[in-house]
Amino acid sequence: MSFEHVESAQSNRSTEMIEKIKLTPDELRLISLFQSITSATARDCIVDERKERVIFIVNKGQMGLAIGKGGTTIKQLQNVVTKKVELVEYSDNASEFIRNILNYEMVNEVKINERSDGSKQAVVFVDPKRKGVVVGREGRNAEKARLLAKRYFQISNVLIVSPEQNLESDNEVNM
């Protein structure tokens, strides 16, 4: 059994583009715990058992509150949850959201392409020297980007490439 996560009235415009996200009772409990420990608002929570982590999507402008001075708040939350906690700042702009997921400062550009079959793909351009850090150990950041891009913007694939790799073809149109 799952419950629908109801967005606040202020964010209704951003929920029009996404399907309703269903949260399990465990995820709802984790969001409540997150909000009580951090005083920040989490709009979503994903328990990733394979990578032994919990991903919280935090409302725009609340990352500092969620992390706390010197990371104390996030460390306290990790001790209670007993899993690695990862935070992503929400944006209703797909490119900005993907940049937030993958470390905003390390991403040069994000292009959202519509493919000939109607599906959407994000191509993330990064410096070749930083590609490993952006992808993450065992691809954990890339996997997180794919999961969240699909969940929020129906983007079926996220490719992380160096600028010299040009993956756009003539049948793809930039959005």
Contacts in CASP RR format, 6 or more apart in sequence:
PFRMAT RR
TARGET T0000
AUTHOR 0000-0000-0000
METHOD contacts of the structure
MODEL  1
MSFEHVESAQSNRSTEMIEKIKLTPDELRLISLFQSITSATARDCIVDER
KERVIFIVNKGQMGLAIGKGGTTIKQLQNVVTKKVELVEYSDNASEFIRN
ILNYEMVNEVKINERSDGSKQAVVFVDPKRKGVVVGREGRNAEKARLLAK
RYFQISNVLIVSPEQNLESDNEVNM
1 25 0 8 1.000
2 22 0 8 1.000
2 23 0 8 1.000
2 24 0 8 1.000
2 25 0 8 1.000
3 22 0 8 1.000
3 23 0 8 1.000
3 24 0 8 1.000
3 25 0 8 1.000
3 28 0 8 1.000
4 20 0 8 1.000
4 21 0 8 1.000
4 22 0 8 1.000
4 23 0 8 1.000
5 20 0 8 1.000
5 21 0 8 1.000
5 22 0 8 1.000
5 23 0 8 1.000
5 28 0 8 1.000
5 43 0 8 1.000
5 44 0 8 1.000
7 14 0 8 1.000
7 15 0 8 1.000
7 43 0 8 1.000
11 43 0 8 1.000
11 59 0 8 1.000
11 92 0 8 1.000
13 92 0 8 1.000
14 90 0 8 1.000
14 92 0 8 1.000
17 92 0 8 1.000
17 153 0 8 1.000
18 151 0 8 1.000
18 152 0 8 1.000
18 153 0 8 1.000
18 154 0 8 1.000
19 154 0 8 1.000
21 44 0 8 1.000
21 151 0 8 1.000
23 31 0 8 1.000
23 44 0 8 1.000
23 45 0 8 1.000
26 47 0 8 1.000
27 45 0 8 1.000
27 46 0 8 1.000
27 47 0 8 1.000
28 45 0 8 1.000
30 45 0 8 1.000
30 47 0 8 1.000
30 54 0 8 1.000
30 56 0 8 1.000
30 81 0 8 1.000
31 42 0 8 1.000
31 44 0 8 1.000
31 45 0 8 1.000
31 56 0 8 1.000
33 77 0 8 1.000
33 80 0 8 1.000
33 81 0 8 1.000
34 40 0 8 1.000
34 42 0 8 1.000
34 45 0 8 1.000
34 56 0 8 1.000
34 66 0 8 1.000
34 77 0 8 1.000
35 41 0 8 1.000
35 42 0 8 1.000
37 73 0 8 1.000
37 76 0 8 1.000
37 77 0 8 1.000
37 80 0 8 1.000
38 65 0 8 1.000
38 66 0 8 1.000
38 68 0 8 1.000
38 73 0 8 1.000
38 74 0 8 1.000
38 77 0 8 1.000
39 65 0 8 1.000
40 58 0 8 1.000
40 59 0 8 1.000
40 62 0 8 1.000
40 63 0 8 1.000
40 64 0 8 1.000
40 65 0 8 1.000
40 66 0 8 1.000
41 58 0 8 1.000
41 59 0 8 1.000
41 62 0 8 1.000
42 56 0 8 1.000
42 57 0 8 1.000
42 58 0 8 1.000
42 59 0 8 1.000
42 66 0 8 1.000
43 57 0 8 1.000
43 58 0 8 1.000
43 59 0 8 1.000
43 90 0 8 1.000
44 56 0 8 1.000
44 57 0 8 1.000
44 90 0 8 1.000
44 151 0 8 1.000
45 54 0 8 1.000
45 55 0 8 1.000
45 56 0 8 1.000
45 57 0 8 1.000
46 54 0 8 1.000
46 55 0 8 1.000
46 147 0 8 1.000
46 148 0 8 1.000
46 151 0 8 1.000
47 54 0 8 1.000
47 83 0 8 1.000
48 54 0 8 1.000
48 55 0 8 1.000
48 144 0 8 1.000
48 147 0 8 1.000
51 84 0 8 1.000
51 138 0 8 1.000
51 140 0 8 1.000
51 143 0 8 1.000
52 83 0 8 1.000
52 84 0 8 1.000
53 83 0 8 1.000
53 84 0 8 1.000
53 85 0 8 1.000
53 86 0 8 1.000
53 140 0 8 1.000
54 81 0 8 1.000
54 83 0 8 1.000
54 84 0 8 1.000
54 85 0 8 1.000
54 86 0 8 1.000
55 86 0 8 1.000
55 87 0 8 1.000
55 88 0 8 1.000
55 144 0 8 1.000
55 148 0 8 1.000
56 66 0 8 1.000
56 85 0 8 1.000
56 86 0 8 1.000
56 87 0 8 1.000
56 88 0 8 1.000
57 88 0 8 1.000
57 89 0 8 1.000
57 90 0 8 1.000
57 148 0 8 1.000
58 66 0 8 1.000
58 87 0 8 1.000
58 88 0 8 1.000
58 89 0 8 1.000
58 90 0 8 1.000
59 89 0 8 1.000
59 90 0 8 1.000
60 89 0 8 1.000
60 90 0 8 1.000
60 91 0 8 1.000
61 89 0 8 1.000
62 89 0 8 1.000
63 87 0 8 1.000
63 89 0 8 1.000
65 73 0 8 1.000
66 73 0 8 1.000
66 74 0 8 1.000
66 87 0 8 1.000
67 73 0 8 1.000
67 74 0 8 1.000
67 87 0 8 1.000
68 74 0 8 1.000
74 85 0 8 1.000
74 87 0 8 1.000
77 85 0 8 1.000
78 84 0 8 1.000
78 85 0 8 1.000
86 144 0 8 1.000
88 97 0 8 1.000
88 100 0 8 1.000
88 101 0 8 1.000
88 144 0 8 1.000
88 148 0 8 1.000
89 100 0 8 1.000
90 97 0 8 1.000
90 100 0 8 1.000
91 97 0 8 1.000
91 100 0 8 1.000
94 110 0 8 1.000
94 112 0 8 1.000
94 122 0 8 1.000
94 149 0 8 1.000
94 152 0 8 1.000
94 153 0 8 1.000
94 155 0 8 1.000
95 110 0 8 1.000
95 111 0 8 1.000
95 112 0 8 1.000
95 122 0 8 1.000
96 110 0 8 1.000
97 148 0 8 1.000
97 149 0 8 1.000
97 152 0 8 1.000
97 153 0 8 1.000
98 107 0 8 1.000
98 110 0 8 1.000
98 122 0 8 1.000
98 124 0 8 1.000
98 145 0 8 1.000
98 149 0 8 1.000
98 155 0 8 1.000
98 158 0 8 1.000
99 107 0 8 1.000
99 110 0 8 1.000
99 124 0 8 1.000
101 141 0 8 1.000
101 144 0 8 1.000
101 145 0 8 1.000
101 148 0 8 1.000
101 149 0 8 1.000
102 124 0 8 1.000
102 126 0 8 1.000
102 134 0 8 1.000
102 141 0 8 1.000
102 142 0 8 1.000
102 145 0 8 1.000
102 160 0 8 1.000
103 133 0 8 1.000
103 134 0 8 1.000
103 141 0 8 1.000
106 126 0 8 1.000
106 127 0 8 1.000
106 130 0 8 1.000
106 133 0 8 1.000
106 134 0 8 1.000
107 124 0 8 1.000
107 125 0 8 1.000
107 126 0 8 1.000
107 134 0 8 1.000
108 125 0 8 1.000
108 126 0 8 1.000
108 127 0 8 1.000
108 163 0 8 1.000
109 124 0 8 1.000
109 125 0 8 1.000
110 122 0 8 1.000
110 123 0 8 1.000
110 124 0 8 1.000
110 125 0 8 1.000
111 122 0 8 1.000
111 123 0 8 1.000
111 125 0 8 1.000
111 168 0 8 1.000
111 174 0 8 1.000
112 120 0 8 1.000
112 121 0 8 1.000
112 122 0 8 1.000
112 153 0 8 1.000
112 155 0 8 1.000
112 174 0 8 1.000
112 175 0 8 1.000
113 120 0 8 1.000
113 121 0 8 1.000
113 122 0 8 1.000
113 123 0 8 1.000
113 168 0 8 1.000
113 172 0 8 1.000
113 173 0 8 1.000
113 174 0 8 1.000
113 175 0 8 1.000
114 120 0 8 1.000
114 121 0 8 1.000
114 172 0 8 1.000
114 173 0 8 1.000
114 175 0 8 1.000
115 121 0 8 1.000
115 171 0 8 1.000
115 172 0 8 1.000
116 171 0 8 1.000
116 172 0 8 1.000
119 156 0 8 1.000
119 157 0 8 1.000
120 153 0 8 1.000
120 154 0 8 1.000
120 155 0 8 1.000
120 156 0 8 1.000
120 175 0 8 1.000
121 155 0 8 1.000
121 156 0 8 1.000
121 157 0 8 1.000
121 158 0 8 1.000
121 159 0 8 1.000
121 172 0 8 1.000
122 145 0 8 1.000
122 149 0 8 1.000
122 155 0 8 1.000
122 157 0 8 1.000
122 158 0 8 1.000
122 159 0 8 1.000
123 159 0 8 1.000
123 161 0 8 1.000
123 167 0 8 1.000
123 168 0 8 1.000
124 134 0 8 1.000
124 145 0 8 1.000
124 158 0 8 1.000
124 159 0 8 1.000
124 160 0 8 1.000
124 161 0 8 1.000
125 161 0 8 1.000
125 162 0 8 1.000
125 163 0 8 1.000
126 134 0 8 1.000
126 160 0 8 1.000
126 161 0 8 1.000
126 162 0 8 1.000
127 162 0 8 1.000
127 163 0 8 1.000
128 162 0 8 1.000
128 163 0 8 1.000
128 164 0 8 1.000
131 160 0 8 1.000
131 162 0 8 1.000
134 141 0 8 1.000
134 142 0 8 1.000
134 160 0 8 1.000
135 141 0 8 1.000
135 142 0 8 1.000
135 160 0 8 1.000
136 142 0 8 1.000
142 158 0 8 1.000
142 160 0 8 1.000
145 158 0 8 1.000
145 160 0 8 1.000
146 157 0 8 1.000
146 158 0 8 1.000
149 155 0 8 1.000
149 158 0 8 1.000
150 156 0 8 1.000
159 167 0 8 1.000
161 167 0 8 1.000
168 174 0 8 1.000
END
